[in-house]
Amino acid sequence: MQLLNYSLISLISFSGLLIGIILAFAAKEELENGKKYFLLLQKLTLLLILIFMLNFFNINLYLRIITYILFIFLMAINIKSQAIYPALAVVFFISSKDINLFIINSILIFFYGFPTGSLFAKKLIKMRKLFILKNIFLSYFWFVVITIILKLIF
C-alpha cells in the first residue's frame, strides 16, 4: 500500500475522535447518562479488534483464551485511552499487511474514536471548542505519527 493512501486512511481512522467531540457538543445533556454506554462501546470495539487480529494470525485456542483473560483484566483496570491509541497504531500498521483486516480494523478504530472523543469532551465541556480540539489533537495525534513512522521504517 502506498504511503499516501495509508496516511489518509490513518487520518480518517483518527477522525472518529473529532466526530465524538461533535456528538458531545450536539448532545451535552446526554453525556452524563451516556458515559457508561460510551465506556461499554469502547471495550466492545477493542474486543472486536482483538478477535479479528487473533483470527487473522490463526492463534491456537489456548493462547486465545489466555489473551482474552488478559484483555478482560486490562479492561477491568480501565486503561486510559491515551495509552490505548499507540497500541491501536501498531494494530493499524500490522493490519495493513492484509487488505481485508486493514479495512475492518480501520473502521473499528474509527468507531472507537466516537465514544473516546465524547468522553474526552465531557471532561472539558465547559471550555471553548477550540481548546478541546487542541487538547484532543495533542493527546491523541500520536496515533497518526506512530502509524506513519512504522510505515516508513518497515
Secondary structure, DSSP 8 states (H G I E B T S, - for coil): --HHHHHHHHHHHHTHHHHHHHHHHHTGGGHHHHHHHHHHHHHHHHHHHHHHHHHHTT--HHHHHHHHHHHHHHHHTT--HHHHHHHHHHHHHHHTTSHHHHHHHHHHHHHHHHHHHHHHHHHTTTS-HHHHHHHHHHHHTHHHHHHHHHHHH-
